[in-house]
Amino acid sequence: MSDPRAASFGAIAEDYERGRPGWPERVAEIAELPADAVVLDLAAGTGKLTRVLARHFAGVIAVEPDDALRELIPGDVETLAGAAEEIPLADASVDGVFCAEAFHWFDAPRAAAEIARVLRPGGSVVVCFNTDGGATAPRWPDEARAVIERHRPPGEVGGRHLVDAGTWRDTFAAAPFEPLRFETAPHEHVQSREEAISQLLSISGFALLPESQREEMRVELRNVLPETTWRTPMLAEIWSTRRLP
């Protein structure tokens, strides 16, 4: 992960865990693996997807390079330090590999080769991203939007454009995998004021800001956002494939 935004999340690990949305059960189900399967959550972050996988599979291994993020992964799963480009597992050792909100940051050819190495023949791969499925209700006030724009780094566009560009998908065509399949799964992200602020501060562009500026931004948002519950319709974008025999 050479992009500095990819390494920015450790500085805001608590905000990431507090504010980022979770995942619908469909993300685990789409792999069509048995309950006794051993699966890998690659670049697991704070374990948002790890928790879902643990409800479906007997063996869950979470691999995450950042110490601060990894410390927040639930303690009832095996947790390892490591990166997608050098997965710390033996050849053909897992039945499935899952990756949530991270593949666009990888060196994709190296990551795909490593995933193919650790997967057993016929094993499943699931790559997923969350996107808004509709407008947040209630709408954020204009005063909050002004705070965001005042602190937004010049030219910052976040990582979503890398997801939408789709070049990360091309690497699977050059590796031993079936053609990628795509579907979406709706779910809902429900947040308090503090959780909504944390989600915003966990976006890569704001995560790179000096801590003092992030805390200034947090205070300013508290002053203009009411104490209420925000509801955002979400879509989990799910790409899946299997390793060829």
C-alpha positions as CSV (number, residue, x, y, z in Angstrom):
1,M,0.0,0.0,0.0
2,S,2.1,2.9,-1.2
3,D,-0.7,5.5,-1.3
4,P,-0.4,7.5,2.0
5,R,-4.2,7.4,2.3
6,A,-4.1,3.7,2.6
7,A,-1.9,3.9,5.7
8,S,-3.9,6.8,7.3
9,F,-6.5,4.8,9.2
10,G,-4.4,3.7,12.2
11,A,-4.4,7.3,13.4
12,I,-8.2,7.3,13.6
13,A,-8.8,3.7,14.6
14,E,-11.4,4.5,17.3
15,D,-13.3,6.8,14.9
16,Y,-13.2,4.1,12.2
17,E,-14.6,1.5,14.6
18,R,-17.2,3.9,16.0
19,G,-18.4,5.4,12.7
20,R,-18.0,3.1,9.8
21,P,-21.0,0.9,8.7
22,G,-21.1,-2.8,9.1
23,W,-22.1,-5.4,6.6
24,P,-25.2,-7.5,5.7
25,E,-25.1,-11.2,6.2
26,R,-25.2,-11.7,2.4
27,V,-21.5,-10.9,2.2
28,A,-20.7,-14.1,4.0
29,E,-23.5,-16.2,2.4
30,I,-22.5,-15.4,-1.2
31,A,-19.3,-17.5,-0.8
32,E,-21.4,-20.6,-0.5
33,L,-19.0,-22.2,1.9
34,P,-19.9,-24.7,4.7
35,A,-20.0,-23.7,8.3
36,D,-16.8,-25.6,9.1
37,A,-14.8,-23.6,6.5
38,V,-11.7,-21.7,7.4
39,V,-11.8,-18.2,5.9
40,L,-9.5,-15.1,5.8
41,D,-10.6,-11.5,6.4
42,L,-7.8,-9.7,4.5
43,A,-7.0,-6.1,5.6
44,A,-9.6,-6.6,8.3
45,G,-9.3,-3.1,9.7
46,T,-11.1,-3.1,13.1
47,G,-13.0,-6.3,12.3
48,K,-16.3,-4.9,10.9
49,L,-16.6,-7.8,8.5
50,T,-14.7,-10.2,10.8
51,R,-17.7,-10.1,13.2
52,V,-20.1,-11.2,10.4
53,L,-17.8,-14.0,9.2
54,A,-17.5,-15.3,12.7
55,R,-21.3,-15.8,12.8
56,H,-21.0,-18.0,9.7
57,F,-17.7,-19.9,9.8
58,A,-15.9,-22.0,12.4
59,G,-12.5,-20.7,11.5
60,V,-11.9,-17.0,10.9
61,I,-8.4,-15.5,10.5
62,A,-8.1,-11.7,10.4
63,V,-5.0,-10.2,8.7
64,E,-4.4,-6.5,9.2
65,P,-1.1,-4.5,8.8
66,D,-1.9,-1.6,11.1
67,D,-1.3,-2.3,14.8
68,A,-3.9,0.3,16.0
69,L,-6.7,-1.1,13.8
70,R,-5.7,-4.7,14.6
71,E,-6.0,-4.2,18.3
72,L,-9.8,-3.5,17.9
73,I,-10.5,-6.8,16.1
74,P,-12.6,-9.1,18.3
75,G,-10.4,-11.3,20.5
76,D,-12.2,-14.6,19.7
77,V,-10.7,-14.9,16.2
78,E,-7.1,-15.5,15.1
79,T,-5.5,-12.2,14.3
80,L,-2.2,-11.8,12.4
81,A,-0.1,-8.8,11.3
82,G,0.4,-8.9,7.5
83,A,-0.4,-7.3,4.2
84,A,-2.4,-8.4,1.1
85,E,0.8,-8.5,-0.9
86,E,2.5,-10.9,1.5
87,I,-0.2,-12.9,3.4
88,P,1.3,-14.7,6.4
89,L,-0.4,-18.0,5.7
90,A,0.6,-21.3,4.1
91,D,-0.2,-22.3,0.5
92,A,-3.8,-23.7,0.1
93,S,-4.6,-23.1,3.7
94,V,-8.1,-21.4,3.6
95,D,-11.4,-22.1,1.9
96,G,-12.3,-18.4,1.4
97,V,-10.8,-15.0,1.3
98,F,-12.9,-11.9,2.1
99,C,-11.8,-8.3,1.6
100,A,-13.9,-5.3,2.7
101,E,-13.3,-1.7,1.7
102,A,-9.6,-2.3,1.0
103,F,-8.8,-4.0,-2.3
104,H,-8.5,-0.6,-4.1
105,W,-5.5,0.3,-1.9
106,F,-3.6,-2.9,-2.8
107,D,-0.9,-3.6,-5.4
108,A,-3.6,-5.6,-7.1
109,P,-1.5,-8.1,-9.2
110,R,0.6,-9.1,-6.1
111,A,-2.5,-9.3,-3.9
112,A,-4.4,-11.5,-6.4
113,A,-1.4,-13.8,-6.7
114,E,-1.2,-14.1,-2.9
115,I,-4.9,-14.8,-2.6
116,A,-4.6,-17.5,-5.2
117,R,-1.7,-19.0,-3.3
118,V,-3.4,-19.3,0.1
119,L,-6.8,-20.5,-1.4
120,R,-7.6,-24.1,-1.8
121,P,-8.7,-25.1,-5.4
122,G,-12.4,-24.1,-5.7
123,G,-12.1,-21.7,-2.8
124,S,-14.2,-18.5,-2.8
125,V,-13.1,-14.9,-3.0
126,V,-15.4,-12.0,-1.9
127,V,-14.5,-8.3,-2.4
128,C,-17.0,-5.8,-1.1
129,F,-17.5,-2.1,-0.8
130,N,-20.2,0.0,0.9
131,T,-21.9,2.8,-0.9
132,D,-24.9,5.1,-0.1
133,G,-28.2,3.6,-1.3
134,G,-30.1,6.8,-0.7
135,A,-30.1,10.1,1.2
136,T,-29.4,10.3,4.9
137,A,-32.3,11.3,7.0
138,P,-32.5,13.9,8.4
139,R,-30.4,15.9,6.1
140,W,-27.2,17.3,7.5
141,P,-27.6,21.1,8.1
142,D,-25.8,23.5,5.8
143,E,-23.6,24.6,8.7
144,A,-22.1,21.2,9.0
145,R,-21.4,21.0,5.3
146,A,-19.6,24.4,5.6
147,V,-17.4,22.9,8.3
148,I,-16.5,20.0,6.1
149,E,-15.6,22.2,3.2
150,R,-13.5,24.5,5.4
151,H,-11.4,21.5,6.5
152,R,-11.3,19.5,3.4
153,P,-7.7,19.1,2.0
154,P,-7.3,20.8,-1.4
155,G,-7.9,18.4,-4.3
156,E,-8.9,15.5,-1.9
157,V,-11.3,13.0,-3.6
158,G,-10.9,10.1,-1.2
159,G,-10.5,6.5,-2.4
160,R,-13.9,5.9,-3.9
161,H,-12.8,6.9,-7.4
162,L,-10.3,4.0,-7.3
163,V,-13.2,1.6,-6.5
164,D,-15.3,3.1,-9.3
165,A,-12.5,3.0,-11.9
166,G,-12.6,-0.7,-11.7
167,T,-9.0,-1.4,-12.7
168,W,-8.5,-3.5,-9.5
169,R,-10.9,-6.0,-11.1
170,D,-8.7,-6.5,-14.1
171,T,-6.1,-8.4,-12.1
172,F,-8.5,-11.3,-11.5
173,A,-8.8,-12.0,-15.2
174,A,-5.0,-12.5,-15.3
175,A,-5.0,-14.8,-12.3
176,P,-6.5,-18.4,-11.8
177,F,-10.1,-17.3,-11.0
178,E,-13.5,-17.7,-12.6
179,P,-15.1,-14.5,-14.0
180,L,-16.2,-12.1,-11.3
181,R,-19.8,-12.0,-10.4
182,F,-21.5,-8.9,-9.0
183,E,-24.6,-8.2,-6.9
184,T,-25.7,-5.7,-4.3
185,A,-27.3,-6.2,-0.9
186,P,-29.2,-3.4,0.9
187,H,-28.8,-2.6,4.5
188,E,-29.1,0.4,6.8
189,H,-26.5,2.5,8.7
190,V,-28.0,4.0,11.9
191,Q,-25.9,6.5,13.7
192,S,-25.9,8.9,16.7
193,R,-24.3,12.3,16.3
194,E,-20.9,11.1,17.7
195,E,-21.0,8.1,15.3
196,A,-21.8,10.3,12.3
197,I,-18.9,12.6,13.2
198,S,-16.6,9.7,13.6
199,Q,-17.4,8.3,10.2
200,L,-16.6,11.6,8.6
201,L,-13.3,11.9,10.4
202,S,-12.4,8.3,9.4
203,I,-12.5,9.2,5.7
204,S,-8.9,9.0,4.3
205,G,-8.6,12.7,3.4
206,F,-9.6,13.8,6.9
207,A,-7.6,11.0,8.6
208,L,-4.5,12.5,7.1
209,L,-5.1,15.9,8.8
210,P,-3.1,16.7,11.9
211,E,-4.8,15.5,15.0
212,S,-5.3,19.0,16.3
213,Q,-7.2,19.9,13.2
214,R,-9.4,16.8,13.3
215,E,-10.3,17.6,16.9
216,E,-11.1,21.2,16.0
217,M,-13.3,19.8,13.2
218,R,-15.0,17.4,15.7
219,V,-15.9,20.3,18.0
220,E,-17.2,22.5,15.2
221,L,-19.4,19.6,14.0
222,R,-20.8,19.0,17.5
223,N,-21.7,22.7,17.7
224,V,-23.9,22.5,14.5
225,L,-25.2,19.0,14.4
226,P,-28.3,18.3,16.6
227,E,-28.5,15.3,18.9
228,T,-30.6,12.9,16.8
229,T,-30.4,9.6,15.0
230,W,-29.3,9.6,11.3
231,R,-30.4,6.7,9.0
232,T,-28.6,6.1,5.7
233,P,-29.8,3.4,3.3
234,M,-26.7,1.5,2.2
235,L,-25.8,-0.9,-0.6
236,A,-23.1,-3.5,-0.2
237,E,-21.4,-3.9,-3.6
238,I,-20.3,-7.5,-3.6
239,W,-17.9,-9.0,-6.2
240,S,-17.2,-12.8,-5.9
241,T,-15.3,-15.5,-7.7
242,R,-13.7,-18.9,-7.1
243,R,-10.2,-20.1,-7.6
244,L,-9.8,-22.4,-10.5
245,P,-8.8,-26.0,-9.7
